[in-house]
Amino acid sequence: MAIATQAFSPKQFSFLIAEQDDWGTHAVNETSPNNNLIALDVDSIGSPSLNVNQGLEHRSGSRILQATDFFQDIKGSVKEFSVSGTATTEGLDLLLSNITGDASVPYSVASNAGTSTLTSASTNLTDQQLLSIVYKSAYGTNADLAFKDCFCTALSFNGDANTEGGRIKFSATFKTGSLAEDLTDATTTIDTAITANNYYMSAWDANDRIIAGHSDVILSSFSLNITNDVEFVGLTSTGFESATRAGEISATADFTCVYDANTAPMFENFNDQVTGASEGSTLMGADATPSDGAFEFKFASSVLTDVSFSDAGLMMLNASVKAVGAGIGSSTALFEVSC
Amino acid sequence: MKIKLIKEPIRDALGICFNKGAYDPELIKQLNDGEVVEVEMIPKKAEKYVKEVKPKKSKKKDNE
C-alpha cells in the first residue's frame, strides 16, 4: 500500500445538522418526512469527543499493560460536539428550537418550564426535539462521521462592533448518549447549503438596547449564553435509552458598553438591587418584541450580576445580567430569542 | 406606599419593577393610565417617572 496522494484543508469539511423524527434513526435514513441536512457556517468543524470508557491499568501479576488488560466500552459514553461560526437563519432555527423546546419564533422558555424526557420509544417527533449530526469529510469515500439522537445543550451568541461589522457569531455544544450512527458513512449530501442570511448588532435600535432596565446603551460587544443540559440514563446495547433535560435552564448576557449618563447609574443600581426583585428587562432588538427574521433577544426580568469599568480608548463598562423567572407557576417567558 | 406618574409614560420594554418578584406589565399600564398604585418600592431608575402620593392630612377647623 502506497502513501496517499491527497491531503485536505480543514475548510473542506462541513458540519451538518438535521431534525430527527425517531429516536435511533439518523435523519439520513429517514424517508418520511425526509428532513434536510443543513450546513452550519462554522469557522472550524472541531472534532467530536467520543468519550470512550477505557481501562489502561495493568492487571495484577504483571508490571506491563498487556493487550489483554486493555478495556474499552462505547455504550456508556456521552459524546460531545462543539462548533462555532457565523449565525445564519436555517441552522439557527434548528438550534434555538432544540435548546428551548419551542417550535416557533420567538423561541422562548417559560418561567414554569418543567423537565422534558425523550426515550428510545420516542417516535414521530416534531419541532426539532432531536437532531442528527454529520461531520462531512473532505475525503470523499466512506469517511463522514454520523451521530444521532443529539441535543443542543449550550448555545451562545456574540458580536463585537469592531469585528466583522458586528456580525453575530455563535457557538453550540451538542450531546448524545447513543452509539455513533456510522464513522465510515458514505458521502453525505448537503440539502441546504450555507446562506448569506447574516445578522448584525447594528440592527438594534438605541431605545431597544436595554440592560437590566437601563436603555439607550451604546454597545461595543455582547454575548448571550443559553444552557439547557441533558442527563442520560438507562444503559442498553445501543447506548443510553433515556434523556432528560433536568438541570437549570439559564440565560445570561454580558455586555461592554460606553460609560455615559445612561450607564453610570449601573454601579449604584447593581449595589442597591433588592432581594427578590427584578432589576428590569434586558432587551436587544429593533423593537420591543423579538420577531421572526431578526436576531433579537429579551429577558423580561433580569438582575445585574456584575458591573465594572473597562479601560479602552473610551471608558467602557462591563455589565452582566441573568434572566430571572416570573414565578414557578408563571407561563411568562424567562427569555425569548428570535432569528 | 402609593405612587403616580409625573412625567412621560414608562416604557413597557424597560421592565421596571415596583414590587418584589418579576415584572408586572399590568401595574405599568395602570400607572401610564394615570392611576394611583400601591407598590413596595420606587427603584432609582424610576424616580424620574413617578412620585409618592402621601396621604392628605385632615385640617382641624378653627371653631372646633
Interface residues (C-beta under 8 A of the other chain):
Chain A: S111 N207 D208 I210 G213 H214 S215 P265 E268 N269 D272 V274 T275 G276 A277 S278 E279 G280 S281 T282 L283 A288 A300 S301 S302 V324 G325 A326 G327 S330 T332
Chain B: R11 D12 A13 L14 G15 I16 C17 N19 K20 G21 A22 Y23 M41 P43 K44 K45
